[in-house]
Amino acid sequence: MIYPRTMMELVDFLAARLDEDEQAARAASGPRSIWPRWDLSEWYGLEEPSSLIGRGSPNHPLGGGHFTPVALDTAIAVHIARQDPARELREVAAKRSHIERWREVDTWIAEDDRPTIIRNELLSVRRAYMLVLADDAQAYADHPDYREEWRP
């Protein structure tokens, strides 16, 4: 069971990891975020896609260039392309929305003028969001600040 004080610590932990993920994704998309999307590309005539190429954003529609100085194993190239900066930024935004929704419900619960039945419903919703946030934080279970007590 995650208690309110511990929950705030989990939220702070998760928010810090999301900030780090956002910073890394923005750095990986090149100067001024020129290449937020990565696609597979052939490496100088090899049949299997084994390189990554950056693709421009609407704000920077420049073409891209090969990111990899050597051919990669196709499975590795596919995995890296699926984790491009644009996808990472969407994932960060989705997890941040979980945090904001939990905060909204927590604020509503603090309002004492609600009928008991509504308050009980809000407590159930808050508990559901607590589990969602604990699940989100599990992605960072290998981080030294992660606590086992947060594991759902």
N, C-alpha and C positions, 0 to 999 in steps of 0.2 A: 504494500500500500504506500502510495506517495502522499505525504502530508503537505499542507500549504507552504511551510517554510522551505521544505525540500523542493517543492514544485517551483518556487521562485528561483532557486538555485539551478534547477534543471533548465528552466526557460533562459536564464542568463547564460548557461553553458551552451545551449543550442544556438542562441542568438550570436554568440561569439564565433562558433564554428561556421555559421552561415555567413558571417562577415568575412571570415578567412576564405571560404569557398568563392564568394563573390569576387574578392580581391584577386585570387588565383585565376579565375575565369577571365576577368578583365585583362589581366596581364598576359594570358595565353592567347588572347585574340589579336595581339599585335599592337603596334603603336596606334593610338587614337581608335582602338577597336576596329581596325580595318577588316580583319578576318574573323568574325564571330562564329561562322559556320565552317566546319571541316568536312570534306568529302574524300572518298577514296579516289586514287588516281593510279594509273599504271606507272611503273618505274622503268623508263627508257626501254619500252618494247616488251617487257615481261607480260605474259598473258594474264596472270593473276594480279588483281589490284594489290599493290604493296607499298604505296606511298600515300601521303596526305597532302591535300591542296587546300589552301584557304579560299573561302568565298566571301565576297564583299557583302556589306550590309546595305540597306536602303540609303543610309547616310554616306556610305563610302563604297560606291559600286565598282571599285577597282577590281580587276581580276586578281587572282592569287598566284602563289608560286608554291613549289614543293616545300614542305616543312621538313621532310626527312632527308638527311644527306645520304642515306643508304636505303636499299630495299628492306622492307620489314616483312616478317611472316604475315601472310594474309589475315590470319585470325587476329593477330595483334593490331594490324592496321584497321580492321573492321571495328574492333572494340574501342580503339582510340577515337575513331571517327564518330561513333555513337555517343561519345562523352564530350562532344565539342563544347566550347564556351557558351554558345547560345542555349544549349540544352541545360547546362549547369545553372545558368542564370534563371531559367524558367523554374528549375527545381528549387532554387533558393527562394524565389518569389512565392512558390506554393507553400513551402514550409514556413515562411514568414507569415503567410496568411493564417496558418494554423495557430501561430502564436497570438496574432491579433484577435482572432475569434475567441480563443481562450480568455484573453484579457477582457473582451467585451462581456462575455458571460460572467466572469468574475466580478466585474463592475456592477452588472445588473443584480447579482446576488447580494452585494453590499447595500443595496437600496432596501431599507427595512420595511417600506410601506407595501410590499407585495403580499398578496394572499398566500397562505401556506401551500396550497396546491401548485401555484405557479412557482413558488420558491423551490419546492421539491422537484419540479420538472427541470428547473434551471440547475439544481445540484446534479441531476442525472446527466444533463448536457455537459456540465463542467467536467464531470468524471470521464465522460467519453472523450472530451478534448485532452484531458490529462493523459489518457492512454495513447491517443494519437501522437502527442508530443513525446511521450516516452518511447514510442516506436520510432519516431523521427530521430531521436537522440541515439538510438541503438546503432545507427550508421557510423557513429563516432565512438563506439565501445572500445576501440584500441587507443583512444586518446588518454593521456595520463590523468586528466581531470574527470574522466567519466567515472560515475559511481555505480556499483553493482545494485544498490538499492533502487536505482531508477529503472532497472530492467523490469518490463511488465510481466 
